[in-house]
Amino acid sequence: MKLNLFVVAAVAGAAYSTPMERREFNTSGGDGPYGPGQLFTETSLPQHTIYMPSKPGNASLPVLVWGNGGCSAEGDSNSELLNQIASYGYLAIASGSPGQQGNTTSQQMTESITWAVANAGKGAYANVDATKIMAAGFSCGGIQAYDQIWDSRVATIGIFSSGLLTNTTAASSFNKPILYCLGGTTDIAYENGERDFDNLPANTPSWKGNLDVGHGGTLYDVNGGLFGKAGLNWIQWVFRDDAAGKAYLQSGYTADGWQVETHALDQLKPSAKGNGTRRFS
């Protein structure tokens, strides 16, 4: 049963009648096999930043929607991470435009999801697979990601240096796979993230890793650093049943110094197996 736990604005529909006009920016990066990720904006999705691989070929592109730290409207604030994800064959959408000031809302992340679903399989987005969507975010952006957990279009959630600020027992009803990357005891979100993980049902597939790097961890390092590495391996495992991603999250993380706890990873059913539209709900 869906519970109204958060302030989530339902999106009745976005304006798709405006012809798409891409505006590219000179920011790229990532070491993935599909060329550097590149960021741009679309007139059909104002106040958002889109990241795609520069050489996608015929690859199917699952989707990551992202909320920035501080719920910032600066859509390129985590471009190191998002270009890295894109370079491995994903479409990523951050709330806010490049260099934009101000704040974003959970509704803008929902708009990203709605736009991806509406445009997947069309034109420049012919390879986008909107049956596989992850919602994730840093700090306040992580709260925005939590706000998408009851959306049937979202398969998994990523929480980076974040945790619930209100409805603090809500995690006890979460049943979608969740990744937590926390910055250790000096991370201001540490206690909240730890509490949320502890409150999850025992059968909810989840991975919680801590590094002693403080709030935001390594997100601003090249390719998002070790936070980015964990996030990439998670999305690769969940959406592509990638053996290397699975191995990293099961044991490979030890080489990078993560302190890890997990729940029910043996029950995680990657959507690359069998029915690719599995929603974990």
C-alpha positions in Angstrom: 0.0 0.0 0.0 1.3 3.4 -0.9 1.8 5.7 2.0 1.9 9.5 1.8 5.1 9.8 3.7 6.7 12.7 1.9 5.7 16.0 0.3 5.6 14.8 -3.3 4.0 16.8 -6.0 2.3 14.6 -8.6 3.1 15.6 -12.2 0.0 15.6 -14.3 2.1 15.9 -17.5 5.0 17.9 -18.9 4.8 20.1 -22.0 6.2 17.9 -24.8 4.8 20.0 -27.7 7.9 22.3 -27.8 10.4 21.0 -30.4 13.5 19.6 -28.8 16.5 21.8 -29.0 19.7 20.6 -27.5 22.2 23.0 -26.0 25.6 21.4 -25.4 28.2 22.4 -22.9 32.0 21.9 -22.8 32.0 19.5 -19.9 32.6 15.8 -20.4 34.3 12.9 -18.7 34.1 9.3 -17.6 36.2 6.3 -18.5 33.4 4.0 -19.7 33.3 2.0 -23.0 30.7 4.3 -24.6 32.9 7.4 -24.8 33.0 10.3 -22.4 29.7 11.4 -20.9 28.5 14.8 -22.2 26.0 17.1 -20.7 23.4 19.3 -22.4 20.0 20.8 -21.9 16.7 20.3 -23.8 14.0 22.9 -24.4 11.4 20.1 -23.7 12.8 19.6 -20.2 13.6 23.1 -18.9 15.6 23.5 -15.6 17.2 20.1 -16.0 20.6 18.9 -17.1 20.9 15.7 -19.3 24.0 13.5 -19.5 24.5 10.9 -22.2 27.5 8.9 -23.6 29.2 10.4 -26.6 29.4 7.1 -28.4 26.4 5.0 -27.4 26.3 2.9 -30.5 23.3 0.5 -30.2 23.6 0.2 -26.4 20.4 0.2 -24.4 20.5 3.1 -22.0 18.9 2.8 -18.5 18.1 6.0 -16.6 19.4 7.7 -13.5 17.6 10.7 -12.1 19.7 12.8 -9.7 19.1 15.3 -6.9 22.0 17.7 -6.1 23.4 18.5 -2.7 21.5 21.2 -0.8 18.7 20.6 -3.3 20.8 23.0 -5.5 19.5 24.0 -8.9 23.1 23.7 -10.3 22.6 20.7 -12.6 26.3 20.3 -13.3 27.4 20.3 -9.7 28.0 16.5 -9.7 29.1 16.3 -13.3 32.1 14.1 -12.4 29.8 11.4 -11.2 27.1 11.8 -13.8 29.4 11.9 -16.8 31.1 8.7 -15.4 27.7 7.0 -15.2 26.8 8.2 -18.7 30.0 6.9 -20.1 29.0 3.3 -19.1 25.8 3.5 -21.2 23.2 5.4 -19.2 21.0 8.5 -19.5 21.3 10.7 -16.4 19.1 13.7 -15.6 20.0 16.1 -12.9 17.5 18.6 -11.5 18.5 22.2 -12.4 20.4 23.7 -15.3 24.2 24.0 -15.6 25.4 26.9 -13.4 21.8 27.7 -12.2 21.3 29.3 -8.9 18.5 28.6 -6.5 16.9 25.4 -5.4 15.0 22.4 -6.8 12.1 20.4 -5.6 11.1 16.7 -5.6 8.6 17.5 -8.3 11.5 18.3 -10.6 12.9 14.8 -10.1 9.5 13.4 -10.9 9.5 15.5 -14.0 12.8 13.9 -15.0 11.1 10.5 -14.7 8.0 11.5 -16.7 10.1 13.1 -19.4 12.4 10.0 -19.7 9.3 7.7 -20.0 7.7 10.0 -22.6 10.8 10.3 -24.8 12.4 6.9 -24.6 12.5 5.1 -27.9 12.1 8.4 -29.9 14.6 10.4 -32.0 17.8 11.1 -30.2 16.6 8.9 -27.3 15.7 5.9 -29.3 18.1 3.7 -27.2 16.8 4.9 -23.8 15.3 2.2 -21.7 12.8 3.9 -19.3 11.8 0.5 -17.9 15.0 0.7 -15.8 15.1 3.9 -13.7 17.1 4.6 -10.6 16.5 7.7 -8.4 19.4 8.9 -6.4 20.8 12.1 -4.8 23.3 13.7 -2.5 22.4 15.2 0.9 19.1 17.1 0.4 19.0 15.5 -3.1 18.9 12.1 -1.4 15.6 13.2 0.3 14.3 14.0 -3.2 15.3 10.5 -4.3 13.4 9.0 -1.3 10.4 10.9 -2.4 10.3 8.8 -5.6 10.3 5.4 -3.8 6.5 4.8 -4.3 6.7 5.7 -8.0 6.1 2.4 -9.8 8.4 3.6 -12.6 11.4 3.6 -10.3 13.2 0.3 -9.6 16.0 1.3 -7.1 17.1 4.2 -4.9 20.6 5.6 -4.2 21.3 7.6 -1.0 24.6 9.5 -0.9 25.4 11.3 2.4 21.7 11.6 3.3 18.9 10.3 5.5 15.3 11.1 6.4 14.8 14.4 8.3 11.1 13.8 9.0 9.0 10.7 9.1 12.1 9.1 10.5 10.6 5.6 10.8 9.4 5.5 7.2 12.2 3.3 6.0 10.5 0.4 7.8 8.1 0.2 4.8 10.7 0.5 2.0 10.9 -2.5 -0.2 12.9 -1.4 -3.2 16.7 -2.1 -3.4 18.6 0.8 -1.9 22.3 1.8 -2.0 23.7 4.0 0.8 27.1 5.7 0.6 28.0 7.5 3.8 31.0 9.5 4.8 31.6 8.1 8.2 31.0 9.6 11.6 32.1 13.1 10.4 29.3 13.1 7.8 26.5 15.2 9.1 24.0 12.7 7.5 25.7 9.7 9.1 23.3 9.1 12.0 20.3 9.6 9.7 21.6 7.3 7.0 22.5 4.7 9.6 19.1 4.9 11.2 17.3 4.5 7.8 19.4 1.5 6.9 18.7 -0.1 10.3 15.0 0.5 9.9 14.7 -1.2 6.5 12.8 -4.5 6.4 15.2 -7.4 6.6 14.2 -8.7 3.2 14.8 -5.3 1.4 18.0 -5.7 -0.7 20.3 -3.0 0.5 24.0 -2.1 0.7 25.4 0.5 3.1 29.0 1.5 2.8 31.0 4.0 5.0 34.3 5.7 4.2 35.9 8.2 6.6 35.6 11.1 4.1 32.9 13.3 5.6 29.8 14.8 4.0 29.6 14.2 0.2 32.6 11.9 0.4 34.4 11.7 -2.9 31.6 12.9 -5.2 33.7 15.8 -6.5 36.8 13.6 -7.2 37.5 12.4 -10.7 34.6 10.2 -11.9 33.0 10.6 -8.5 35.8 8.7 -6.7 34.9 5.8 -4.5 31.3 7.0 -4.0 31.0 7.0 -7.8 32.6 3.6 -8.0 30.0 2.1 -5.6 27.1 3.8 -7.4 28.3 2.6 -10.8 28.7 -1.0 -9.7 25.3 -0.9 -8.1 23.4 0.3 -11.1 25.4 -2.0 -13.3 24.4 -5.0 -11.2 20.8 -4.0 -10.8 20.1 -3.1 -14.4 22.6 -5.3 -16.3 23.3 -8.2 -14.0 26.9 -7.2 -14.4 29.2 -9.8 -12.8 31.9 -7.2 -12.0 29.4 -4.9 -10.3 28.0 -7.8 -8.3 31.5 -9.0 -7.3 32.5 -5.5 -6.1 29.4 -5.1 -3.9 29.7 -8.6 -2.5 33.4 -8.5 -1.6 35.5 -6.3 -3.9 34.8 -3.2 -1.8 37.2 -4.4 0.9 40.2 -3.3 -1.2 38.9 0.3 -1.2 38.4 0.4 2.6 34.6 0.5 2.7 33.0 -0.5 6.0 29.9 -2.4 4.8 26.6 -3.8 6.0 24.0 -5.4 3.8 20.5 -6.8 3.9 19.2 -9.6 1.6 21.5 -9.1 -1.3 20.8 -12.7 -2.2 17.2 -11.6 -2.9 18.2 -8.8 -5.4 16.9 -9.9 -8.8 18.7 -7.9 -11.5 16.3 -6.6 -14.2 18.6 -7.9 -16.9 17.4 -11.4 -16.0 14.1 -12.5 -17.5 11.5 -9.7 -17.4 13.4 -6.4 -17.9 10.5 -4.4 -16.5 10.7 -5.8 -13.0 10.0 -3.1 -10.4 10.9 -4.6 -7.1 7.6 -3.5 -5.6 
